[in-house]
Amino acid sequence: MKADQVLIAHHDVLRGLLRQLTETTDDQTAERSRLRDELLRELEVHTQIEDELFYPAVRDVSPLLSLAHAEHRQIDDQLATVMRTAVDDPEFGTEVRMLSATLHHHTFEEEERMFPQSHALGDERLEQLGRQLQERQEELYRSGAMRLIVRLKRMTLRLV
């Protein structure tokens, strides 16, 4: 699978989690908490594989890296707001929808603009990069360090 295909598949996971989270109601606190925590983990993994592998690989073929990094910071800020908002708070749904809109914009920019630019790397390089992304993603899912990072981030954001 090529790099852009790996990332689009993971974008679909993120969009699906946000859709599910958006569809929950104020009385579904356990489900909201579970989905919110899963979204935090998936966003951490996704950001890390893009920052470590994909963005450096496309640095010479895409002028959109600064924008992508800025959008990652914006997503992090909005995720922090979602993490700080009680799942039974009437504003929780609004905060999730704002995060969803930002994430949708970011994934659209990547999928419609940056990924086509990445094709300049050639099929062989995109296949190799795709394997690296998948391998790193699996490493991060198994990583005790990643679990700790997610746990600490979750605890820290909820305390602030």
Backbone bond lengths (Angstrom), bond angles and torsions (degrees), N, CA, C in turn:
res aa  C-N    CA-C-N  psi(-1)  N-CA   C-N-CA  omega(-1)  CA-C   N-CA-C  phi
1 M - - - 1.449 - - 1.530 108.48 -
2 K 1.310 116.10 134.89 1.458 121.34 -179.98 1.531 110.37 -73.31
3 A 1.325 115.34 158.60 1.469 121.95 -176.07 1.522 112.27 -54.61
4 D 1.324 116.46 -46.38 1.463 118.28 -178.21 1.526 111.15 -64.90
5 Q 1.315 117.85 -33.62 1.465 121.22 178.28 1.528 111.36 -68.15
6 V 1.333 116.88 -38.78 1.468 121.22 177.14 1.530 109.51 -62.00
7 L 1.325 115.67 -45.89 1.462 119.51 -177.43 1.528 111.70 -69.77
8 I 1.320 117.70 -37.52 1.468 119.95 176.98 1.528 109.95 -63.78
9 A 1.325 117.40 -41.32 1.467 120.43 178.18 1.530 110.26 -60.23
10 H 1.328 116.63 -39.29 1.467 118.76 179.31 1.529 110.82 -75.07
11 H 1.326 117.65 -33.68 1.470 119.67 172.60 1.528 109.55 -57.39
12 D 1.332 116.49 -40.45 1.469 120.40 178.80 1.526 111.44 -61.86
13 V 1.324 117.13 -38.28 1.469 121.21 176.38 1.531 109.53 -62.04
14 L 1.331 116.32 -47.29 1.470 120.67 -179.61 1.527 111.14 -62.45
15 R 1.330 116.50 -45.34 1.467 120.00 178.84 1.524 110.98 -62.13
16 G 1.322 116.77 -38.87 1.459 120.82 178.65 1.513 112.25 -64.20
17 L 1.317 116.69 -43.32 1.474 120.21 177.61 1.521 111.04 -62.41
18 L 1.319 116.38 -42.95 1.469 119.42 178.95 1.524 111.44 -65.74
19 R 1.326 116.66 -38.69 1.462 119.60 177.50 1.530 110.31 -61.83
20 Q 1.333 116.12 -46.65 1.465 120.19 178.61 1.522 111.28 -60.86
21 L 1.331 115.99 -43.02 1.460 120.59 -179.45 1.524 110.64 -64.78
22 T 1.306 117.20 -39.75 1.462 122.08 178.89 1.526 111.24 -64.43
23 E 1.309 116.78 -32.96 1.462 121.27 -177.04 1.526 113.59 -80.06
24 T 1.330 118.09 -9.32 1.461 119.84 179.31 1.526 110.41 -75.33
25 T 1.320 114.63 161.66 1.464 120.96 179.06 1.528 110.00 -112.36
26 D 1.332 115.87 167.21 1.466 121.50 -176.75 1.529 112.98 -57.83
27 D 1.323 117.77 -26.70 1.463 119.53 -178.69 1.535 113.14 -88.62
28 Q 1.300 118.21 -1.25 1.466 122.35 178.32 1.533 110.17 -96.49
29 T 1.310 116.06 56.18 1.466 120.63 -172.24 1.529 112.83 -65.29
30 A 1.318 118.14 -40.65 1.470 119.96 -179.27 1.530 110.67 -64.87
31 E 1.322 116.97 -42.80 1.467 120.98 179.53 1.525 110.50 -67.00
32 R 1.322 116.48 -41.80 1.471 119.24 177.67 1.521 110.80 -61.22
33 S 1.318 117.14 -43.96 1.468 120.21 -179.99 1.525 111.13 -62.16
34 R 1.332 115.98 -44.20 1.466 120.28 -179.94 1.525 110.88 -62.07
35 L 1.324 116.75 -48.05 1.466 120.91 -179.18 1.525 111.61 -65.20
36 R 1.321 116.94 -40.02 1.465 120.90 179.22 1.521 110.31 -62.40
37 D 1.327 117.04 -43.44 1.464 120.64 179.70 1.528 111.28 -66.99
38 E 1.321 116.60 -38.86 1.466 120.06 177.51 1.525 110.62 -65.65
39 L 1.327 116.47 -39.98 1.465 120.59 177.88 1.525 110.67 -62.79
40 L 1.315 117.64 -42.49 1.465 121.28 177.64 1.527 110.26 -57.67
41 R 1.318 116.89 -47.22 1.470 120.75 -179.58 1.527 111.01 -62.74
42 E 1.320 116.61 -46.80 1.467 120.08 -177.72 1.532 111.54 -64.59
43 L 1.335 116.80 -39.00 1.467 119.31 177.86 1.523 111.72 -66.67
44 E 1.321 117.06 -38.14 1.467 120.42 177.37 1.525 110.62 -62.01
45 V 1.322 116.48 -47.09 1.467 121.10 179.96 1.525 109.78 -63.37
46 H 1.324 116.34 -46.36 1.467 120.31 -177.06 1.529 111.32 -61.80
47 T 1.308 116.17 -47.75 1.462 119.99 -179.75 1.521 110.69 -60.68
48 Q 1.322 115.99 -40.66 1.460 118.92 -177.86 1.529 111.62 -66.22
49 I 1.335 118.43 -43.50 1.473 117.87 -178.56 1.529 111.10 -69.11
50 E 1.327 117.02 -34.47 1.468 118.29 176.44 1.528 110.48 -66.89
51 D 1.337 116.50 -47.92 1.461 120.64 -176.96 1.533 112.39 -65.96
52 E 1.318 117.30 -39.06 1.468 121.27 -177.15 1.529 113.04 -77.06
53 L 1.318 116.52 -39.78 1.460 119.46 -168.61 1.525 114.80 -118.45
54 F 1.322 117.01 -52.28 1.458 118.79 -171.53 1.524 112.42 -72.07
55 Y 1.318 117.18 -51.95 1.467 119.42 -176.59 1.529 112.48 -60.09
56 P 1.338 119.09 -44.82 1.472 117.21 176.62 1.535 112.60 -60.77
57 A 1.327 117.07 -34.31 1.467 119.92 -178.41 1.524 112.28 -69.38
58 V 1.333 117.78 -31.00 1.469 120.26 -177.09 1.531 112.96 -100.35
59 R 1.295 116.61 5.37 1.472 121.85 -177.44 1.531 112.52 -50.36
60 D 1.329 116.67 -40.35 1.465 119.72 -175.84 1.528 114.22 -85.83
61 V 1.341 117.48 -8.94 1.465 119.25 -177.44 1.535 113.42 -116.98
62 S 1.328 117.09 -6.15 1.470 119.30 -179.35 1.524 110.89 -132.13
63 P 1.315 117.06 124.46 1.460 120.44 176.30 1.530 112.49 -83.40
64 L 1.326 117.40 8.97 1.467 121.39 -172.76 1.532 114.27 -96.52
65 L 1.323 118.05 7.44 1.468 119.94 -175.21 1.526 112.92 -63.87
66 S 1.307 117.80 -41.45 1.472 119.71 179.47 1.519 110.64 -61.17
67 L 1.318 116.31 -42.79 1.462 120.98 177.48 1.525 110.63 -62.01
68 A 1.321 117.02 -44.69 1.470 120.91 -179.12 1.525 111.09 -61.56
69 H 1.335 117.07 -43.49 1.470 120.25 177.68 1.525 111.04 -63.79
70 A 1.314 117.19 -41.72 1.471 120.61 178.44 1.527 110.41 -62.77
71 E 1.325 116.78 -40.27 1.463 120.02 178.62 1.526 111.50 -67.32
72 H 1.332 117.70 -34.12 1.466 120.12 175.18 1.524 109.86 -61.90
73 R 1.329 117.21 -42.24 1.474 120.16 178.57 1.525 110.61 -63.97
74 Q 1.318 116.54 -39.87 1.468 120.38 178.83 1.536 110.18 -64.62
75 I 1.313 117.16 -42.56 1.466 121.11 177.32 1.523 109.75 -61.72
76 D 1.336 116.91 -44.00 1.469 120.38 177.70 1.523 111.51 -58.93
77 D 1.327 116.86 -43.36 1.465 120.53 179.71 1.522 111.23 -63.29
78 Q 1.317 116.81 -43.18 1.459 119.52 -179.49 1.528 111.35 -71.63
79 L 1.327 116.75 -34.86 1.456 119.79 174.76 1.530 110.10 -62.73
80 A 1.327 117.03 -39.94 1.459 120.57 178.21 1.528 110.47 -59.54
81 T 1.315 117.18 -40.47 1.464 120.85 177.78 1.525 110.49 -63.85
82 V 1.328 117.06 -42.93 1.466 120.68 177.74 1.529 109.96 -61.93
83 M 1.328 116.92 -42.54 1.464 120.60 -179.13 1.529 111.52 -65.32
84 R 1.311 117.35 -32.20 1.475 121.72 -178.83 1.523 113.06 -81.71
85 T 1.315 117.07 -17.83 1.460 121.01 -177.24 1.529 109.07 -86.79
86 A 1.311 116.80 127.52 1.464 120.94 178.19 1.523 109.50 -58.91
87 V 1.332 116.21 139.80 1.463 120.34 -175.55 1.530 112.63 -66.64
88 D 1.327 117.94 -18.23 1.469 120.04 177.46 1.531 112.34 -99.72
89 D 1.325 116.20 3.85 1.467 121.25 177.32 1.536 108.84 -72.79
90 P 1.325 117.96 134.75 1.465 119.94 178.59 1.536 113.39 -58.43
91 E 1.326 117.90 -22.36 1.464 121.59 179.63 1.529 112.85 -81.65
92 F 1.331 117.43 -10.85 1.468 120.43 -177.18 1.529 111.07 -56.78
93 G 1.322 116.67 -47.44 1.469 120.58 -179.27 1.514 112.36 -59.63
94 T 1.328 116.33 -40.03 1.467 120.57 178.44 1.515 110.69 -63.68
95 E 1.326 116.83 -43.96 1.473 120.85 179.87 1.533 110.66 -63.67
96 V 1.320 117.14 -40.18 1.471 120.65 178.69 1.526 109.98 -65.12
97 R 1.324 117.28 -41.39 1.470 119.77 179.08 1.528 111.16 -64.32
98 M 1.325 117.71 -36.74 1.470 120.22 177.18 1.525 110.67 -65.59
99 L 1.333 116.73 -43.50 1.462 120.69 176.27 1.520 110.14 -61.38
100 S 1.312 116.36 -43.12 1.458 120.89 -179.77 1.526 111.24 -60.79
101 A 1.316 117.37 -43.57 1.471 120.77 179.52 1.526 110.84 -62.39
102 T 1.319 116.87 -41.84 1.468 120.61 179.39 1.524 110.81 -65.80
103 L 1.321 116.26 -43.81 1.459 119.73 179.40 1.530 110.74 -64.92
104 H 1.324 116.82 -41.33 1.471 119.57 178.52 1.526 110.87 -61.87
105 H 1.320 117.42 -40.84 1.463 120.24 178.11 1.530 110.07 -62.59
106 H 1.327 116.22 -46.27 1.465 121.02 -178.77 1.530 111.09 -61.38
107 T 1.328 116.91 -47.45 1.467 118.89 -178.38 1.527 110.95 -66.91
108 F 1.321 117.13 -35.20 1.462 120.12 176.24 1.528 110.22 -61.75
109 E 1.330 117.23 -47.09 1.476 121.45 179.26 1.524 110.60 -57.78
110 E 1.333 116.39 -45.24 1.459 118.99 -179.96 1.528 111.07 -66.11
111 E 1.320 116.48 -49.45 1.461 120.27 -173.69 1.519 112.97 -68.70
112 E 1.325 117.05 -36.01 1.467 120.49 -176.13 1.527 113.71 -92.33
113 R 1.330 116.94 -23.94 1.464 118.42 -176.00 1.531 112.84 -118.15
114 M 1.344 116.98 -53.82 1.462 119.31 -174.07 1.539 112.09 -73.00
115 F 1.315 117.91 -44.29 1.461 119.30 -176.92 1.522 112.21 -62.42
116 P 1.336 119.52 -42.63 1.469 117.74 174.47 1.539 112.39 -59.44
117 Q 1.324 117.35 -35.55 1.464 120.00 177.21 1.532 110.61 -64.72
118 S 1.343 116.19 -34.16 1.468 120.18 -178.54 1.525 112.02 -65.68
119 H 1.322 117.90 -18.95 1.464 120.99 179.99 1.528 111.87 -64.08
120 A 1.333 116.26 -17.42 1.470 120.23 175.54 1.531 111.55 -64.13
121 L 1.318 117.30 -17.96 1.469 121.05 178.03 1.525 111.69 -72.01
122 G 1.316 117.11 -20.80 1.461 121.33 -179.46 1.523 112.07 94.62
123 D 1.309 115.26 153.63 1.469 121.49 -176.32 1.527 113.08 -59.90
124 E 1.317 116.68 -43.33 1.471 119.89 -177.40 1.532 111.01 -61.96
125 R 1.316 116.48 -45.41 1.473 120.21 179.89 1.528 110.91 -66.71
126 L 1.338 117.00 -38.62 1.469 119.82 178.79 1.527 111.29 -66.78
127 E 1.320 117.71 -35.54 1.472 120.78 176.01 1.526 110.37 -66.13
128 Q 1.322 116.05 -45.63 1.465 120.94 178.84 1.525 110.18 -60.85
129 L 1.306 117.02 -45.78 1.461 122.19 179.45 1.532 110.47 -64.05
130 G 1.314 116.59 -37.82 1.461 120.66 177.09 1.526 111.37 -60.57
131 R 1.331 116.86 -43.63 1.472 120.44 177.23 1.524 110.70 -62.70
132 Q 1.337 116.31 -42.22 1.467 119.97 178.96 1.532 111.16 -62.47
133 L 1.317 116.72 -42.49 1.469 120.71 178.97 1.527 110.71 -61.91
134 Q 1.325 116.73 -45.80 1.460 120.33 179.85 1.530 111.97 -63.55
135 E 1.334 116.27 -42.73 1.460 120.35 179.40 1.527 110.97 -63.87
136 R 1.313 116.50 -44.12 1.467 119.96 -179.71 1.522 111.06 -66.96
137 Q 1.314 116.65 -38.58 1.462 120.72 178.01 1.538 109.62 -60.48
138 E 1.322 117.19 -45.73 1.466 120.54 178.77 1.524 111.35 -64.25
139 E 1.332 117.06 -40.11 1.467 120.58 176.37 1.520 110.56 -58.35
140 L 1.316 116.07 -44.81 1.462 120.14 -178.09 1.527 111.68 -66.78
141 Y 1.323 117.58 -37.14 1.467 120.10 176.80 1.531 111.31 -62.34
142 R 1.329 116.71 -35.29 1.466 121.20 -178.90 1.534 112.53 -86.31
143 S 1.306 116.84 -12.50 1.461 122.12 -170.37 1.533 113.08 -73.00
144 G 1.313 114.99 125.65 1.463 120.26 172.88 1.517 110.66 -64.92
145 A 1.319 116.41 -34.80 1.469 120.03 179.03 1.526 110.46 -64.39
146 M 1.333 117.45 -40.78 1.463 119.98 178.99 1.534 110.26 -66.57
147 R 1.333 116.68 -41.21 1.469 119.03 177.33 1.525 110.38 -59.89
148 L 1.323 116.44 -40.32 1.462 120.51 178.91 1.527 111.37 -67.03
149 I 1.313 117.73 -42.93 1.468 121.73 178.02 1.526 110.23 -58.76
150 V 1.326 116.65 -46.30 1.464 120.88 -179.54 1.526 109.95 -64.14
151 R 1.326 116.59 -44.39 1.477 120.45 179.69 1.518 111.54 -61.60
152 L 1.324 116.85 -46.08 1.465 120.69 179.88 1.525 111.35 -65.27
153 K 1.313 116.66 -40.88 1.455 120.03 178.76 1.531 109.93 -64.00
154 R 1.325 116.34 -44.10 1.467 120.46 178.61 1.534 110.53 -59.60
155 M 1.331 116.53 -47.22 1.465 120.00 -179.39 1.518 111.95 -65.27
156 T 1.308 117.22 -43.83 1.453 122.08 -178.68 1.523 111.56 -63.49
157 L 1.307 116.24 -45.51 1.470 119.90 -178.01 1.513 111.64 -66.98
158 R 1.301 117.71 -31.84 1.458 120.05 -179.90 1.525 111.93 -77.57
159 L 1.331 117.43 -21.27 1.462 120.83 -179.94 1.513 113.57 -84.88
160 V 1.324 116.00 -25.05 1.461 120.67 -174.80 1.513 110.80 -69.32
